[in-house]
Amino acid sequence: MKLLLLGLGTQEIILLAIVALLFFGGKKIPELMKGVGKGVRSFKDGLNGKDDETTNDAEKNDKTNA
């Protein structure tokens, strides 16, 4: 059964997961995935125009105008 993920099948994905587990170790993988998740979230926020600097600037302008 072929998956749409880069044309990889189930066996290839399982093999990659085992290699990653051996290479990084069981304790390091959750930390890596957390970093990947933060990176993806940051990228999506950047695409949507959600930026901490723009919201902070808008809040500062509201406080000075009030």
Buried (B, 14 or more C-beta within 10 A) or exposed (E): EEEEEEEBEEEBEEEEEEEEEEEEEEEEBEEEEEEEEEEEEEEEEEEEEEEEEEEEEEEEEEEEEE
